[in-house]
């Protein structure tokens, strides 16, 4: 296998490992969390094998422009005491996850009859969640970083073998 084929294989393995990392259940601040709601980010992970300045460049990211900022927040987290995320995104997440409103005692409350009142309630809950995220921040899960480290540790010998095939060595002593 030549170097380009090896790099393509490694890129695919990193994307698959990152998808597994995203779907994994993990403990964050003492609570069990799974960071996949709709699966759009997980399905949108991709890599490109580029050549720049005669060097192979393996670039990881997402294949959808709308997911870039979200992917960045999930990878690296969000610092506390900053502006919260957009309320529209929180509302979408609430709908996918089936988040229902709770009362002061912690039990679920009955939703209002009118669609407008339900939308207002959902908007106010989403605003409170957004504000809380802005104040507390979010811990990143390093799904791509961990995947890249793991695959490179496992595939280091394959890269060296492929490089040996690609590089010709000569001694010109005369």
Buried (B, 14 or more C-beta within 10 A) or exposed (E): EEBEEBBBBBBBBBBEBBBBBBEBEEEBEEEEEEBBBEEBBBBBBBBEBEEEEEEBEBEBBBEBEEBEEBBBBBBBBBEEEEEBBEBEEBBBBBEEEEBEBEEEEEEEEEEEEEEEEEEEBBBEBBBEBBEEBBEEBBEBBBBBBBBBEBBEEEBEEBBEEBEEEEEEEEEEEE
